[in-house]
Amino acid sequence: MFFLIEYNRKEGRLVAIESFHDSDRQKAEESRLRLELDLNVRGIDNEVVLLDAASEAAVRRTHRRYFETLAELTTLPCKLDAG
């Protein structure tokens, strides 16, 4: 699956997440480009990423900073899968 994420760096918060099936790679890439262009035109400096992962849970585990506050990131131990 692909996950399109918009993240507000200044506020440290997730703005939006959208998922796409593996077969919709082109649609996901086009959505990322449209979002980046729209934000640029509006003068909004949000981070936009397109990630490929098996599930949203995997994205939440590997890219915690998009989903957790700074306090949560610094107080909770990072759990790494053993296998």
GIPE-V699803 format. One record per pair of residues at least 6 apart in sequence whose ideal C-beta (glycine too) atoms are under 7 Angstrom apart, sorted by sequence separation. I is the first residue (numbers start at 0). J is the second residue. D is the distance in whole Angstrom. If there is no record, write none. Layout:
i=I j=J d=D
i=I j=J d=D
//
This chain:
i=52 j=58 d=5
i=6 j=13 d=6
i=7 j=14 d=5
i=19 j=26 d=6
i=38 j=45 d=6
i=59 j=66 d=5
i=6 j=14 d=6
i=19 j=27 d=4
i=50 j=58 d=6
i=64 j=72 d=6
i=4 j=13 d=7
i=5 j=14 d=4
i=38 j=47 d=7
i=52 j=61 d=7
i=63 j=72 d=6
i=5 j=15 d=5
i=4 j=16 d=5
i=35 j=47 d=5
i=50 j=62 d=7
i=17 j=30 d=7
i=34 j=47 d=5
i=2 j=16 d=6
i=3 j=17 d=5
i=2 j=18 d=5
i=31 j=47 d=6
i=0 j=18 d=6
i=1 j=19 d=4
i=31 j=49 d=5
i=0 j=19 d=7
i=0 j=20 d=6
i=0 j=21 d=6
i=28 j=49 d=7
i=27 j=49 d=6
i=1 j=24 d=6
i=3 j=27 d=6
i=1 j=27 d=4
i=3 j=30 d=6
i=3 j=31 d=6
i=5 j=34 d=6
i=3 j=34 d=7
i=14 j=45 d=6
i=18 j=55 d=7
i=7 j=45 d=5
i=8 j=46 d=6
i=6 j=45 d=6
i=5 j=45 d=5
i=6 j=46 d=4
i=5 j=47 d=6
i=4 j=48 d=5
i=3 j=49 d=5
i=4 j=50 d=7
i=1 j=49 d=6
i=2 j=50 d=5
i=1 j=50 d=7
i=1 j=51 d=6
i=2 j=52 d=6
i=0 j=52 d=6
i=13 j=65 d=5
i=0 j=53 d=7
i=2 j=55 d=7
i=13 j=66 d=6
i=0 j=54 d=7
i=2 j=58 d=5
i=11 j=68 d=7
i=11 j=69 d=6
i=6 j=65 d=5
i=4 j=65 d=6
//
